[in-house]
Amino acid sequence: MKRNKIAMLLAMALTVTQSVAVPVAAEELTADAGQEVEMAQDDADAEVAVEADEDASEEAEAEIEDDAEESQEDFAAEEDLSDGTAQETFSDDAGEAGEKRYEFGRNYDDSSSNTGYMLPNSTMNISTWLDCVDGDDWNEISEYSLKLLPMEEGYAGMATVSLNGTEIVVKSGSKAGDITIPVEVLVDGKTVATEWIWVGISEYVIEPEDYSDEDGNTINPKVGESLDIGRLGIGMWCYEPELGGWAPIGDPNLRVIVKEYDEDGWNLQRNLQPSGYDLPIMTRTTYNATWFTVVAEEFHEEVGAWLEIDRVKYEFDETKEHVHVEVKDAAVAPTCTTAGKTEGSHCSVGGEVIKAQQPIPAKGHTVVKDAAVAPTVFADGKTEGSHCSVCGTVLEKQNTIAKVPGTIYLTASSLKMKTGQSTTAFKATGFSEGDYVTAVTSNKPGTVKVTNVNKNGTFKLAAGKKKGSAVVTVTLASKKTASFKVTVQKAAVKTTKITTTTKSLTLAKGATYKKLASSIAVTPVTSKEKVTYSSSNKKVATVSSKGVIKAKKAGTAKITVKSGSKKVVVTVKVTGVKTTKLSGVPATKKIAKGKSFKIKAAATPKNTDEKITFKSSNKKVATVTSKGVVKGLKKGTATITVQSGSKKMTCKVTVK
């Protein structure tokens, strides 16, 4: 098995020699000096010896195991930074609220899987960065320095550490184990933080670092898809100097396990054991991005516990795919109104259609029309409807239309007539459709006689030779009736009221209006007083004896309609010809002081009744006459507005 990462680590191991340790005082260690510090201490103090005899107390062993687990948990917390970085946040001025704070981060550039592990006899560069956070503002600090502090005891022979600017260079020795590098962060010579950077030295690596197929494409399982972790080739490899390469490890004191995983993203088909080698079968349960971590551990008899020596976090992108679980969709028979479906199937997980159900057209109704019946004054009606002759379903309900009520309108509720007078002006109108007059009767035919009765409501009334009164009744086929009183008198009938449905008119110049007379109503209709018409302003509008109005010119005139002592007035407004367009106005014009020019504005149409007006926006600079003559008075600009009716143009005049 050949891996890119293994090759890189091998190259590092072959080209880097062990640094010579030179103990240096902490205050002399600065980034500018580029000095190296060796974690120097007697080898005897660097190792922890634990006698595992039978008399060792169980309580002591448990405490050692707890310490080991806490160390691994601390490393796992750093591993949660998926890009291989670690970051610390600290505040200036003791971190008071509202004060600026710094965030210090580092990246294990050459670490196995970016976890902080490195091989023995190799070099790892740790790059760092520093941000300043002041309120909502984030600023990267480029001018800062690092200072190495004295190491803790117990790291003799494990590694040497130096600074290359703001980069930490770690050169490991041949001894495996964990080290912690204390570093001060300084800005403008002031210490803003102290950071402890963890590094693990191990001759072991976990491969592969990510899941990929033979072509190098990353594997991203679908929801519902299972991974047999034990069959994916995950294992531990160790660099063998004698072989000059890497070899798989089968040591029973070494194991690889799934240590942590996204519990919302996976189901385990075999339970993880607290101890023992176990790579389970894992089934993906989420569409979101997910992960699990594989940890390599070594059993230490002296402490009776498995201690972590390497880890790889396998991360998977979000997915929109899943494994299908097919469910049958039963066929549906068509009916008159609904379509049917053929048998099909779909996925019960995501709902995708596996086998589409094909539509079977609805059989459709056999439609029978139910004819509409129009309502009359004699009976109710019905709207048109329909139904299906096969299933009997009413497709369109026939609604009842209520019987039309009988209506009748009379010219007036009463009437006066001169003895011997006759009239056909009195009428009955406004019948409901289908209704008609069947009779018009007088209760006193000797006083008022009714003849020439027609279905449309016309009839003739004739007054007798003697004064008196009678009641005339109009009867319709719908049995609707209406009555009015007729009074016969010796004197001629005078006008008591005159009305018009036309209160005002607007006419264009030159127009003729012939409907005024038909809009006039004289009460009573038997009045013998003549209707006359007159105009208050014959220059604007004239009116004939027949009530015909002619518009002469723009303006307002009042037409008076008179019968006897009663009159009604109709207001007539005559509109002139409006301007539809203006032309002849230059957009700009330059003139010398004291000079003049004329704006030759023209309105369309030529017979417009709307005058052309001129106005200056700055009369101190330029004036304009009613004829459009513009004169420059002093240097500056003025806008001349030319308007006719609603049409407007402007000319910007510059006086030099």
Secondary structure, DSSP 8 states (H G I E B T S, - for coil): ---HHHHHHHHHHHH----------GGG--TTTT-EEE----HHHHS------TTS-HHHHHHHHHHHHHHHHHHHHHHTSTTSEEEEEEESGGG-TTS-EEEEEEEETTSBTTTTEE-TT-EEEEEEEEEEEETTEEEEE-S-EEEE----TT-TTTEEEEEETTEEEEEE-S--EEEEEEEEEEETTEEEEEEEEEEEE-SEEEE-SS-B-TTS-B----BT-EEEGGGTT-EEEEEETTTTEEEE---TTEEEEEEEE-TTTEEESS---SSS-B--EEEE--SS-EEEEEEEEEEETTTTEEEEEEEEEEEE---S-B---EEEE--B---SSS-EE--EEEETTT--EEE---EE------EEEE--B---SSS-EE--EEEETTT--EEE---EE-------EES-SEEEEETT-EES--BEE---TT--EEEEEES-TTTEEEE---TTSB-EEEE-SS-EEEEEEEEETTS-EEEEEEEEESS-----EEEES--EEEEETT-EE--TGGGEEEESTT--S-EEEEES-TTTEEE-TT--EEE-SSEEEEEEEEETTEEEEEEEEEE-----EEE---SEEEE-TT-EEE---EEESTT-SS-EEEEES-TTTEEE-TT-EEEE-SSEEEEEEEEETTEEEEEEEEE-
